[in-house]
């Protein structure tokens, strides 16, 4: 199964410069150009560019970690209600600083979601600063000049408020009303997917580390760790999300559920419910004895 890929700002810029036969700016030059544009752009538009650049920097330093999301899990994650989950419960899995979620090719408008944590104001215009989450949603819009994806960016604080309340705490950029539009429900679903991925953590029932393509058929329980380490040494740091569920037919698939754990059941956690035969009592009542003599 193919998944949408992601190109950093620097990789797109390099291709564009090579096409025009002009020098490719260094990282330092790119950062200087971004800073120089601060006074020439609308503040929120410049902030969107800054957030995208920050993600790329964290992502490249963190060895480009990604999750491959499989179709069977997309509707399950996007339907989970998070209105009782506070932002304090959201942390990126595997102690990562940034993460790219790659959606399957040909599945819906959302192609990928990148995210990272950063400090931000808890309320727009306020002075109190706290932990926050930044999401960039690729929904198929391309910049006309460089043919680079235009990301729909959402940033919200992660504090004691429920996630829906936090989402409303910071206003949308004016750029959200321009260009290709994404249905508001699709935006909500994308945010839910990102947050539930964080709540899933490293649950081995649904999250599996990626190995090199040539080693996929060699994987056993005994050599898995060694093959994962080999992939990391070759620059591949990824996990599949829901791949196991693609091969579970003819009964209700295992599915994620939001449960409350800990003292007083105050800690939210996404757990995988086991698969089960639906209407088992009907199966047990199937008449027998018509095809052969029973002894």
PASEBA-1860 file (N, C-alpha, C; in nm, 3 decimals):
! residues 295
1> XXXXXXXX> 0.084/-0.120/0.000/0.000/0.000/0.000/0.088/0.125/0.000 ~ 0.054/0.220/-0.086/0.130/0.343/-0.097/0.074/0.449/-0.003 ~ 0.164/0.529/0.055/0.124/0.639/0.143/0.181/0.770/0.088 ~ 0.110/0.878/0.115/0.157/1.009/0.072/0.291/1.040/0.139 ~ 0.379/1.102/0.062/0.512/1.138/0.114/0.513/1.284/0.156 ~ 0.624/1.325/0.213/0.639/1.463/0.259/0.774/1.516/0.216 ~ 0.774/1.640/0.171/0.899/1.706/0.133/0.918/1.830/0.220 ~ 1.037/1.844/0.274/1.065/1.959/0.358/1.075/2.086/0.272
9> XXXXXXXX> 1.069/2.201/0.338/1.083/2.328/0.268/1.216/2.333/0.193 ~ 1.322/2.285/0.257/1.455/2.289/0.194/1.462/2.200/0.071 ~ 1.399/2.083/0.075/1.404/1.993/-0.041/1.326/2.050/-0.159 ~ 1.212/2.114/-0.131/1.134/2.177/-0.238/1.209/2.296/-0.295 ~ 1.271/2.375/-0.206/1.348/2.492/-0.250/1.466/2.450/-0.338 ~ 1.530/2.341/-0.301/1.644/2.292/-0.379/1.602/2.256/-0.521 ~ 1.491/2.184/-0.534/1.443/2.146/-0.667/1.405/2.269/-0.749 ~ 1.341/2.365/-0.683/1.298/2.487/-0.752/1.418/2.567/-0.800
17> XXXXXXXX> 1.521/2.578/-0.716/1.641/2.653/-0.754/1.717/2.583/-0.866 ~ 1.723/2.450/-0.860/1.792/2.376/-0.967/1.719/2.392/-1.100 ~ 1.587/2.400/-1.094/1.508/2.418/-1.215/1.536/2.555/-1.277 ~ 1.556/2.657/-1.191/1.583/2.793/-1.239/1.732/2.818/-1.260 ~ 1.813/2.716/-1.224/1.959/2.727/-1.238/2.014/2.843/-1.156 ~ 1.969/2.851/-1.031/2.019/2.954/-0.938/2.074/2.884/-0.814 ~ 2.163/2.948/-0.738/2.221/2.884/-0.620/2.115/2.846/-0.517 ~ 2.137/2.733/-0.454/2.046/2.687/-0.348/2.088/2.753/-0.216
25> XXXXXXXX> 1.997/2.822/-0.148/2.034/2.889/-0.022/2.070/2.787/0.086 ~ 2.166/2.822/0.168/2.200/2.738/0.282/2.091/2.752/0.389 ~ 2.098/2.668/0.490/2.001/2.676/0.600/2.007/2.815/0.665 ~ 2.129/2.864/0.687/2.145/2.995/0.750/2.086/3.107/0.663 ~ 2.107/3.097/0.532/2.052/3.197/0.441/1.900/3.191/0.438 ~ 1.845/3.070/0.443/1.700/3.054/0.443/1.640/3.116/0.570 ~ 1.703/3.092/0.683/1.655/3.150/0.808/1.664/3.302/0.805 ~ 1.772/3.355/0.746/1.787/3.500/0.735/1.680/3.560/0.644
33> XXXXXXXX> 1.649/3.491/0.535/1.544/3.538/0.444/1.408/3.538/0.512 ~ 1.384/3.435/0.593/1.257/3.427/0.665/1.244/3.541/0.765 ~ 1.352/3.572/0.833/1.351/3.682/0.930/1.333/3.816/0.859 ~ 1.398/3.832/0.744/1.388/3.957/0.669/1.246/3.981/0.617 ~ 1.171/3.872/0.598/1.035/3.885/0.545/0.934/3.923/0.654 ~ 0.978/3.924/0.778/0.886/3.949/0.891/0.811/4.081/0.874 ~ 0.881/4.187/0.838/0.820/4.320/0.829/0.748/4.344/0.697 ~ 0.760/4.249/0.605/0.699/4.266/0.473/0.572/4.185/0.455
41> XXXXXXXX> 0.540/4.103/0.556/0.425/4.014/0.544/0.323/4.042/0.654 ~ 0.202/3.996/0.629/0.099/4.001/0.733/0.146/3.911/0.847 ~ 0.139/3.955/0.973/0.198/3.881/1.085/0.156/3.734/1.093 ~ 0.027/3.706/1.075/-0.016/3.566/1.088/0.039/3.479/0.975 ~ 0.051/3.536/0.855/0.108/3.460/0.743/0.255/3.429/0.770 ~ 0.328/3.527/0.825/0.468/3.502/0.858/0.480/3.397/0.968 ~ 0.388/3.400/1.064/0.390/3.301/1.171/0.368/3.161/1.116 ~ 0.279/3.145/1.017/0.256/3.014/0.957/0.384/2.961/0.893
49> XXXXXXXX> 0.457/3.049/0.824/0.584/3.009/0.764/0.686/2.972/0.871 ~ 0.688/3.047/0.979/0.781/3.021/1.087/0.753/2.886/1.152 ~ 0.625/2.856/1.175/0.588/2.728/1.236/0.626/2.611/1.146 ~ 0.604/2.627/1.016/0.641/2.520/0.922/0.792/2.498/0.923 ~ 0.869/2.607/0.925/1.015/2.595/0.928/1.061/2.529/1.058 ~ 0.997/2.563/1.170/1.032/2.502/1.299/1.008/2.352/1.295 ~ 0.894/2.310/1.237/0.869/2.166/1.229/0.978/2.097/1.149 ~ 1.009/2.151/1.031/1.112/2.089/0.947/1.245/2.075/1.022
57> XXXXXXXX> 1.280/2.178/1.098/1.406/2.174/1.172/1.405/2.065/1.277 ~ 1.297/2.057/1.356/1.286/1.952/1.458/1.282/1.814/1.394 ~ 1.209/1.804/1.283/1.189/1.674/1.218/1.319/1.620/1.161 ~ 1.395/1.707/1.099/1.522/1.661/1.041/1.622/1.626/1.151 ~ 1.625/1.704/1.258/1.715/1.674/1.369/1.675/1.544/1.439 ~ 1.545/1.512/1.437/1.495/1.391/1.502/1.495/1.269/1.412 ~ 1.562/1.276/1.297/1.576/1.165/1.202/1.445/1.134/1.129 ~ 1.361/1.235/1.110/1.240/1.228/1.028/1.145/1.116/1.068
65> XXXXXXXX> 1.099/1.113/1.192/1.007/1.008/1.237/0.869/1.021/1.173 ~ 0.808/0.908/1.141/0.677/0.910/1.076/0.592/0.792/1.121 ~ 0.461/0.807/1.103/0.364/0.699/1.121/0.295/0.676/0.986 ~ 0.283/0.552/0.944/0.204/0.516/0.827/0.066/0.474/0.876 ~ -0.035/0.553/0.842/-0.171/0.527/0.888/-0.244/0.443/0.785 ~ -0.306/0.332/0.828/-0.375/0.242/0.736/-0.525/0.269/0.737 ~ -0.593/0.242/0.622/-0.733/0.283/0.604/-0.830/0.235/0.711 ~ -0.811/0.112/0.760/-0.907/0.057/0.856/-0.914/0.138/0.984
73> XXXXXXXX> -0.806/0.210/1.017/-0.800/0.281/1.144/-0.844/0.427/1.132 ~ -0.842/0.482/1.010/-0.874/0.625/0.993/-1.013/0.660/1.046 ~ -1.120/0.590/1.002/-1.253/0.629/1.054/-1.269/0.603/1.202 ~ -1.199/0.502/1.254/-1.208/0.473/1.398/-1.151/0.588/1.480 ~ -1.034/0.637/1.439/-0.968/0.743/1.515/-1.042/0.875/1.500 ~ -1.097/0.901/1.382/-1.161/1.029/1.358/-1.299/1.040/1.423 ~ -1.356/0.927/1.465/-1.489/0.931/1.527/-1.484/0.934/1.679 ~ -1.365/0.913/1.736/-1.355/0.913/1.882/-1.383/1.052/1.939
81> XXXXXXXX> -1.470/1.059/2.038/-1.503/1.186/2.100/-1.396/1.220/2.205 ~ -1.342/1.341/2.193/-1.236/1.385/2.283/-1.279/1.505/2.367 ~ -1.411/1.522/2.382/-1.459/1.640/2.452/-1.433/1.634/2.603 ~ -1.395/1.519/2.655/-1.362/1.508/2.798/-1.212/1.494/2.822 ~ -1.135/1.497/2.714/-0.989/1.482/2.725/-0.926/1.621/2.732 ~ -0.843/1.642/2.832/-0.775/1.771/2.844/-0.643/1.769/2.767 ~ -0.593/1.886/2.734/-0.468/1.895/2.661/-0.349/1.842/2.738 ~ -0.359/1.837/2.871/-0.248/1.788/2.953/-0.215/1.642/2.922
89> XXXXXXXX> -0.313/1.567/2.868/-0.292/1.425/2.840/-0.223/1.399/2.708 ~ -0.204/1.503/2.627/-0.150/1.487/2.493/0.002/1.506/2.494 ~ 0.073/1.401/2.460/0.218/1.408/2.437/0.252/1.323/2.316 ~ 0.352/1.363/2.240/0.391/1.285/2.123/0.444/1.149/2.166 ~ 0.413/1.043/2.089/0.458/0.908/2.127/0.609/0.893/2.114 ~ 0.663/0.794/2.184/0.804/0.757/2.177/0.897/0.873/2.217 ~ 0.845/0.966/2.296/0.923/1.082/2.341/0.978/1.163/2.225 ~ 0.904/1.167/2.116/0.948/1.242/1.998/0.922/1.391/2.017
97> XXXXXXXX> 0.999/1.472/1.946/0.980/1.617/1.946/0.890/1.661/1.831 ~ 0.883/1.578/1.728/0.800/1.607/1.611/0.760/1.474/1.547 ~ 0.653/1.479/1.467/0.605/1.354/1.406/0.527/1.387/1.279 ~ 0.544/1.302/1.178/0.469/1.312/1.053/0.375/1.192/1.044 ~ 0.246/1.217/1.021/0.148/1.111/1.000/0.116/1.107/0.851 ~ 0.146/0.996/0.786/0.125/0.983/0.642/-0.001/0.900/0.616 ~ -0.095/0.956/0.543/-0.220/0.889/0.512/-0.205/0.804/0.386 ~ -0.289/0.700/0.371/-0.281/0.615/0.252/-0.320/0.692/0.126
105> XXXXXXXX> -0.253/0.660/0.018/-0.279/0.723/-0.111/-0.421/0.690/-0.157 ~ -0.493/0.793/-0.203/-0.628/0.772/-0.254/-0.735/0.765/-0.148 ~ -0.701/0.799/-0.024/-0.799/0.792/0.084/-0.829/0.933/0.134 ~ -0.939/0.991/0.088/-0.981/1.121/0.138/-0.890/1.236/0.092 ~ -0.922/1.356/0.139/-0.848/1.475/0.099/-0.720/1.495/0.179 ~ -0.718/1.452/0.304/-0.600/1.473/0.388/-0.490/1.377/0.347 ~ -0.374/1.430/0.319/-0.261/1.348/0.274/-0.160/1.322/0.385 ~ -0.140/1.420/0.468/-0.046/1.403/0.580/-0.074/1.509/0.685
113> XXXXXXXX> -0.027/1.480/0.806/-0.036/1.577/0.915/0.101/1.579/0.983 ~ 0.162/1.696/0.990/0.284/1.707/1.070/0.252/1.780/1.199 ~ 0.324/1.746/1.305/0.294/1.809/1.433/0.418/1.813/1.521 ~ 0.420/1.913/1.609/0.527/1.925/1.708/0.477/2.012/1.822 ~ 0.544/1.998/1.936/0.508/2.078/2.053/0.593/2.205/2.057 ~ 0.533/2.313/2.107/0.607/2.437/2.127/0.535/2.519/2.234 ~ 0.606/2.614/2.292/0.545/2.704/2.388/0.460/2.807/2.314 ~ 0.343/2.840/2.371/0.255/2.939/2.310/0.167/3.002/2.417
121> XXXXXXXX> 0.105/3.113/2.384/0.015/3.180/2.476/-0.110/3.095/2.496 ~ -0.152/3.081/2.620/-0.271/3.002/2.650/-0.397/3.068/2.596 ~ -0.398/3.201/2.592/-0.511/3.276/2.539/-0.456/3.384/2.448 ~ -0.516/3.403/2.331/-0.469/3.504/2.238/-0.471/3.642/2.303 ~ -0.356/3.709/2.300/-0.346/3.841/2.360/-0.307/3.838/2.506 ~ -0.301/3.719/2.565/-0.265/3.706/2.706/-0.115/3.700/2.725 ~ -0.076/3.687/2.851/0.068/3.684/2.883/0.113/3.547/2.932 ~ 0.019/3.463/2.976/0.055/3.331/3.029/0.093/3.237/2.915
129> XXXXXXXX> 0.208/3.173/2.930/0.260/3.084/2.826/0.263/2.941/2.879 ~ 0.232/2.847/2.791/0.235/2.706/2.831/0.260/2.616/2.711 ~ 0.255/2.488/2.736/0.278/2.388/2.630/0.165/2.391/2.528 ~ 0.202/2.376/2.401/0.101/2.376/2.296/0.137/2.278/2.185 ~ 0.040/2.253/2.096/0.059/2.160/1.985/0.031/2.232/1.855 ~ 0.121/2.215/1.758/0.106/2.275/1.625/0.084/2.162/1.524 ~ -0.020/2.175/1.442/-0.050/2.077/1.338/-0.046/2.144/1.202 ~ 0.010/2.076/1.103/0.006/2.120/0.965/-0.062/2.013/0.882
137> XXXXXXXX> -0.173/2.048/0.816/-0.255/1.951/0.743/-0.238/1.972/0.593 ~ -0.186/1.871/0.524/-0.175/1.873/0.378/-0.305/1.818/0.320 ~ -0.383/1.903/0.251/-0.510/1.858/0.195/-0.513/1.873/0.043 ~ -0.395/1.873/-0.018/-0.388/1.868/-0.163/-0.372/2.000/-0.234 ~ -0.364/2.111/-0.161/-0.344/2.240/-0.225/-0.195/2.262/-0.252 ~ -0.163/2.315/-0.370/-0.024/2.339/-0.408/-0.001/2.487/-0.437 ~ 0.116/2.534/-0.396/0.158/2.669/-0.429/0.182/2.677/-0.580 ~ 0.130/2.780/-0.644/0.134/2.789/-0.790/0.276/2.806/-0.843
145> XXXXXXXX> 0.365/2.865/-0.763/0.501/2.894/-0.811/0.594/2.775/-0.791 ~ 0.609/2.733/-0.666/0.706/2.627/-0.633/0.645/2.489/-0.632 ~ 0.511/2.480/-0.651/0.442/2.350/-0.645/0.467/2.279/-0.513 ~ 0.474/2.356/-0.407/0.490/2.303/-0.272/0.353/2.296/-0.204 ~ 0.324/2.190/-0.129/0.195/2.183/-0.060/0.172/2.304/0.031 ~ 0.050/2.354/0.029/0.010/2.462/0.119/-0.063/2.398/0.237 ~ -0.008/2.416/0.355/-0.060/2.346/0.473/-0.161/2.431/0.549 ~ -0.266/2.366/0.592/-0.363/2.429/0.681/-0.310/2.409/0.823
153> XXXXXXXX> -0.272/2.517/0.888/-0.203/2.506/1.017/-0.297/2.542/1.132 ~ -0.296/2.458/1.234/-0.373/2.482/1.356/-0.279/2.470/1.475 ~ -0.288/2.565/1.566/-0.205/2.564/1.687/-0.295/2.589/1.807 ~ -0.281/2.509/1.911/-0.367/2.526/2.028/-0.293/2.482/2.153 ~ -0.326/2.543/2.268/-0.257/2.510/2.393/-0.297/2.373/2.446 ~ -0.204/2.312/2.518/-0.227/2.184/2.584/-0.225/2.208/2.735 ~ -0.342/2.232/2.791/-0.350/2.262/2.934/-0.468/2.191/2.996 ~ -0.523/2.249/3.101/-0.630/2.182/3.176/-0.764/2.186/3.103
161> XXXXXXXX> -0.774/2.262/2.997/-0.899/2.270/2.923/-0.917/2.149/2.832 ~ -1.042/2.117/2.799/-1.067/2.009/2.705/-1.018/2.051/2.568 ~ -0.994/1.956/2.481/-0.932/1.985/2.352/-1.018/2.078/2.268 ~ -1.150/2.059/2.268/-1.237/2.145/2.189/-1.227/2.290/2.236 ~ -1.220/2.310/2.367/-1.207/2.445/2.420/-1.073/2.506/2.383 ~ -0.968/2.424/2.386/-0.835/2.474/2.350/-0.828/2.515/2.204 ~ -0.895/2.440/2.118/-0.895/2.471/1.976/-0.954/2.609/1.948 ~ -1.050/2.649/2.030/-1.114/2.779/2.012/-1.036/2.893/2.077
169> XXXXXXXX> -0.930/2.860/2.150/-0.858/2.963/2.226/-0.774/3.053/2.136 ~ -0.727/2.998/2.025/-0.645/3.078/1.933/-0.719/3.093/1.801 ~ -0.717/3.213/1.742/-0.791/3.235/1.617/-0.722/3.170/1.499 ~ -0.800/3.145/1.393/-0.744/3.093/1.270/-0.675/3.205/1.195 ~ -0.573/3.170/1.117/-0.507/3.270/1.035/-0.601/3.316/0.925 ~ -0.578/3.439/0.878/-0.659/3.490/0.767/-0.640/3.406/0.642 ~ -0.528/3.336/0.632/-0.503/3.254/0.513/-0.595/3.134/0.507 ~ -0.662/3.100/0.619/-0.751/2.984/0.620/-0.871/3.006/0.529
177> XXXXXXXX> -0.902/3.131/0.495/-1.018/3.161/0.411/-0.979/3.174/0.263 ~ -0.852/3.152/0.233/-0.805/3.164/0.096/-0.769/3.028/0.039 ~ -0.758/3.022/-0.095/-0.715/2.899/-0.160/-0.815/2.786/-0.148 ~ -0.768/2.664/-0.164/-0.853/2.546/-0.157/-0.909/2.529/-0.016 ~ -1.039/2.508/-0.007/-1.104/2.497/0.123/-1.120/2.350/0.163 ~ -1.107/2.324/0.291/-1.127/2.190/0.345/-1.249/2.195/0.436 ~ -1.337/2.097/0.419/-1.459/2.093/0.499/-1.424/2.100/0.648 ~ -1.494/2.185/0.726/-1.464/2.199/0.869/-1.464/2.066/0.945
185> XXXXXXXX> -1.551/1.974/0.906/-1.556/1.845/0.973/-1.429/1.765/0.945 ~ -1.374/1.780/0.824/-1.250/1.711/0.791/-1.134/1.765/0.875 ~ -1.138/1.896/0.904/-1.035/1.955/0.989/-1.045/1.897/1.129 ~ -1.169/1.890/1.182/-1.190/1.833/1.315/-1.143/1.688/1.319 ~ -1.176/1.611/1.214/-1.135/1.471/1.208/-0.983/1.458/1.206 ~ -0.916/1.548/1.133/-0.770/1.545/1.126/-0.709/1.573/1.263 ~ -0.766/1.670/1.335/-0.717/1.700/1.470/-0.740/1.581/1.562 ~ -0.855/1.516/1.549/-0.883/1.398/1.631/-0.782/1.287/1.603
193> XXXXXXXX> -0.752/1.265/1.475/-0.654/1.162/1.440/-0.520/1.192/1.506 ~ -0.475/1.317/1.496/-0.346/1.354/1.553/-0.345/1.333/1.704 ~ -0.452/1.374/1.771/-0.457/1.362/1.918/-0.470/1.217/1.963 ~ -0.548/1.137/1.892/-0.562/0.996/1.931/-0.435/0.918/1.904 ~ -0.358/0.957/1.802/-0.228/0.895/1.780/-0.138/0.919/1.901 ~ -0.146/1.040/1.957/-0.068/1.070/2.078/-0.115/0.985/2.195 ~ -0.246/0.968/2.209/-0.300/0.891/2.320/-0.273/0.741/2.306 ~ -0.261/0.694/2.182/-0.229/0.553/2.160/-0.089/0.520/2.209
201> XXXXXXXX> 0.000/0.616/2.202/0.137/0.592/2.246/0.205/0.488/2.162 ~ 0.262/0.388/2.227/0.334/0.281/2.156/0.264/0.148/2.172 ~ 0.130/0.149/2.180/0.051/0.027/2.197/0.088/-0.075/2.088 ~ 0.147/-0.187/2.129/0.197/-0.285/2.034/0.086/-0.357/1.958 ~ -0.039/-0.348/2.005/-0.148/-0.413/1.934/-0.181/-0.344/1.803 ~ -0.147/-0.218/1.791/-0.182/-0.144/1.671/-0.064/-0.068/1.613 ~ 0.041/-0.042/1.693/0.159/0.031/1.647/0.275/-0.067/1.632 ~ 0.335/-0.071/1.515/0.446/-0.163/1.489/0.561/-0.088/1.424
209> XXXXXXXX> 0.684/-0.110/1.470/0.799/-0.041/1.410/0.824/-0.088/1.267 ~ 0.870/0.004/1.184/0.901/-0.026/1.045/1.044/-0.079/1.031 ~ 1.063/-0.170/0.937/1.196/-0.218/0.901/1.221/-0.185/0.755 ~ 1.341/-0.209/0.706/1.371/-0.185/0.566/1.282/-0.273/0.478 ~ 1.244/-0.222/0.362/1.153/-0.296/0.273/1.206/-0.435/0.240 ~ 1.336/-0.446/0.218/1.394/-0.575/0.181/1.395/-0.674/0.297 ~ 1.374/-0.623/0.421/1.377/-0.711/0.539/1.238/-0.749/0.589 ~ 1.131/-0.698/0.523/0.996/-0.720/0.574/0.960/-0.868/0.582
217> XXXXXXXX> 1.004/-0.947/0.485/0.972/-1.090/0.483/1.060/-1.170/0.579 ~ 1.163/-1.108/0.634/1.254/-1.179/0.723/1.215/-1.164/0.871 ~ 1.118/-1.076/0.900/1.088/-1.042/1.039/1.032/-1.160/1.116 ~ 1.091/-1.185/1.232/1.039/-1.280/1.329/1.041/-1.211/1.465 ~ 0.983/-1.276/1.562/0.982/-1.219/1.697/1.124/-1.206/1.752 ~ 1.211/-1.295/1.709/1.347/-1.298/1.762/1.437/-1.191/1.700 ~ 1.417/-1.161/1.571/1.510/-1.068/1.505/1.450/-0.928/1.483 ~ 1.328/-0.904/1.532/1.260/-0.777/1.507/1.344/-0.658/1.556
225> XXXXXXXX> 1.391/-0.664/1.679/1.468/-0.552/1.735/1.593/-0.523/1.653 ~ 1.660/-0.629/1.611/1.783/-0.612/1.532/1.752/-0.547/1.397 ~ 1.641/-0.588/1.333/1.606/-0.531/1.203/1.558/-0.387/1.217 ~ 1.492/-0.355/1.327/1.450/-0.216/1.352/1.573/-0.127/1.372 ~ 1.670/-0.176/1.448/1.795/-0.100/1.469/1.868/-0.080/1.336 ~ 1.866/-0.183/1.252/1.930/-0.173/1.121/1.864/-0.064/1.037 ~ 1.729/-0.060/1.042/1.656/0.043/0.967/1.690/0.183/1.018 ~ 1.702/0.198/1.150/1.736/0.328/1.207/1.874/0.373/1.163
233> XXXXXXXX> 1.968/0.277/1.157/2.103/0.313/1.112/2.103/0.359/0.967 ~ 2.009/0.308/0.888/1.999/0.346/0.747/1.911/0.471/0.729 ~ 1.866/0.530/0.840/1.789/0.654/0.830/1.639/0.637/0.824 ~ 1.588/0.519/0.857/1.444/0.495/0.854/1.392/0.482/0.996 ~ 1.313/0.580/1.039/1.256/0.581/1.174/1.105/0.596/1.161 ~ 1.035/0.485/1.157/0.890/0.491/1.136/0.817/0.377/1.201 ~ 0.685/0.394/1.206/0.596/0.293/1.263/0.472/0.282/1.174 ~ 0.416/0.163/1.164/0.288/0.146/1.096/0.178/0.152/1.201
241> XXXXXXXX> 0.065/0.207/1.163/-0.046/0.225/1.255/-0.171/0.161/1.195 ~ -0.206/0.043/1.245/-0.325/-0.027/1.197/-0.298/-0.126/1.086 ~ -0.173/-0.152/1.055/-0.141/-0.245/0.947/-0.193/-0.385/0.977 ~ -0.183/-0.425/1.105/-0.228/-0.559/1.144/-0.378/-0.576/1.120 ~ -0.454/-0.469/1.133/-0.600/-0.479/1.120/-0.644/-0.502/0.977 ~ -0.555/-0.474/0.881/-0.592/-0.492/0.741/-0.608/-0.639/0.705 ~ -0.557/-0.728/0.788/-0.562/-0.873/0.757/-0.653/-0.947/0.852 ~ -0.756/-0.880/0.908/-0.848/-0.944/1.003/-0.989/-0.936/0.945
249> XXXXXXXX> -1.027/-1.035/0.859/-1.159/-1.028/0.795/-1.266/-1.108/0.869 ~ -1.393/-1.083/0.830/-1.508/-1.167/0.866/-1.555/-1.156/1.010 ~ -1.499/-1.066/1.086/-1.556/-1.040/1.218/-1.520/-0.897/1.257 ~ -1.585/-0.846/1.359/-1.560/-0.708/1.397/-1.413/-0.688/1.432 ~ -1.353/-0.595/1.364/-1.211/-0.572/1.384/-1.184/-0.516/1.523 ~ -1.064/-0.540/1.573/-1.023/-0.466/1.695/-1.032/-0.317/1.667 ~ -1.069/-0.240/1.766/-1.087/-0.098/1.743/-1.044/-0.018/1.866 ~ -1.002/0.106/1.847/-0.960/0.188/1.960/-1.079/0.242/2.037
257> XXXXXXXX> -1.063/0.251/2.168/-1.168/0.307/2.254/-1.103/0.397/2.358 ~ -1.172/0.503/2.391/-1.122/0.596/2.492/-1.165/0.547/2.630 ~ -1.068/0.516/2.716/-1.096/0.468/2.851/-1.034/0.563/2.953 ~ -1.092/0.563/3.070/-1.041/0.647/3.179/-0.978/0.559/3.284 ~ -0.851/0.587/3.317/-0.774/0.500/3.404/-0.720/0.579/3.523 ~ -0.647/0.507/3.609/-0.584/0.571/3.724/-0.681/0.598/3.838 ~ -0.630/0.661/3.943/-0.711/0.693/4.059/-0.823/0.789/4.021 ~ -0.945/0.748/4.053/-1.059/0.831/4.020/-1.094/0.832/3.872
265> XXXXXXXX> -1.029/0.745/3.796/-1.052/0.737/3.652/-1.045/0.875/3.586 ~ -0.932/0.943/3.607/-0.914/1.078/3.556/-0.812/1.087/3.442 ~ -0.744/0.975/3.413/-0.639/0.977/3.310/-0.692/0.911/3.183 ~ -0.705/0.987/3.073/-0.756/0.927/2.949/-0.649/0.845/2.879 ~ -0.691/0.735/2.820/-0.598/0.649/2.747/-0.673/0.579/2.636 ~ -0.613/0.572/2.518/-0.671/0.497/2.408/-0.623/0.353/2.418 ~ -0.716/0.258/2.422/-0.681/0.116/2.428/-0.749/0.045/2.310 ~ -0.694/-0.067/2.272/-0.752/-0.144/2.163/-0.848/-0.249/2.218
273> XXXXXXXX> -0.974/-0.242/2.177/-1.071/-0.345/2.211/-1.047/-0.466/2.122 ~ -1.056/-0.584/2.180/-1.030/-0.706/2.104/-1.139/-0.727/1.998 ~ -1.101/-0.792/1.889/-1.198/-0.828/1.787/-1.292/-0.935/1.840 ~ -1.409/-0.943/1.782/-1.508/-1.041/1.829/-1.604/-1.076/1.717 ~ -1.659/-1.196/1.724/-1.764/-1.237/1.630/-1.892/-1.163/1.669 ~ -1.952/-1.098/1.572/-2.075/-1.024/1.599/-2.193/-1.120/1.601 ~ -2.283/-1.103/1.700/-2.399/-1.192/1.716/-2.357/-1.338/1.728 ~ -2.272/-1.365/1.825/-2.222/-1.501/1.844/-2.336/-1.601/1.866
281> XXXXXXXX> -2.442/-1.558/1.933/-2.552/-1.650/1.962/-2.619/-1.698/1.834 ~ -2.619/-1.616/1.729/-2.676/-1.659/1.601/-2.591/-1.769/1.540 ~ -2.458/-1.753/1.549/-2.367/-1.853/1.494/-2.387/-1.987/1.566 ~ -2.406/-1.982/1.696/-2.420/-2.104/1.775/-2.552/-2.176/1.746 ~ -2.651/-2.106/1.691/-2.781/-2.166/1.667/-2.797/-2.219/1.525 ~ -2.686/-2.217/1.445/-2.696/-2.271/1.310/-2.732/-2.419/1.315 ~ -2.837/-2.462/1.245/-2.878/-2.603/1.248/-2.769/-2.694/1.195 ~ -2.755/-2.810/1.253/-2.657/-2.909/1.207/-2.726/-3.041/1.183
289> XXXXXXX> -2.653/-3.134/1.122/-2.705/-3.268/1.105/-2.767/-3.296/0.970 ~ -2.764/-3.200/0.879/-2.827/-3.221/0.749/-2.732/-3.275/0.644 ~ -2.602/-3.257/0.665/-2.507/-3.297/0.561/-2.454/-3.437/0.581 ~ -2.458/-3.490/0.703/-2.402/-3.623/0.727/-2.463/-3.678/0.855 ~ -2.453/-3.807/0.873/-2.504/-3.870/0.995/-2.420/-3.826/1.113 ~ -2.485/-3.793/1.223/-2.414/-3.759/1.344/-2.403/-3.880/1.435 ~ -2.289/-3.907/1.486/-2.270/-4.022/1.574/-2.263/-3.975/1.718
END
